[in-house]
C-alpha cells in the first residue's frame, strides 16, 4: 500500500498549460495606460493652448478636458483592476 502511494506521488505529470486569457492581460493593461497618458497629454496641450490664446470658450474647454482626464483615469483604473482580477 505504501509503495503505490509513493509511486503515485512521483508519477505526477507536469505538463505546461497555455492560457490565452493570461496572454492578453498585459497588452490590455498597456492599452489602458496609453489611453490615460494620452488624456493627460491632451490636458497639458489644451492648458498651454488656452493660456496662449484668448477666447470666450476657454473655461468650457478646460472643464471638458478635465472631465475627459477624470473619466479616463477612472475607466483606466477600474479596467486594470478588472483585467488583473479576471
Secondary structure, DSSP 8 states (H G I E B T S, - for coil): -HHHHHHHHHT--------HHHHHHHHHHHHHHHHHHHHHHHHHHHHHHHHHS--TTHHHHHHHHHHHHHHHHHHHHHHHHHHHH-
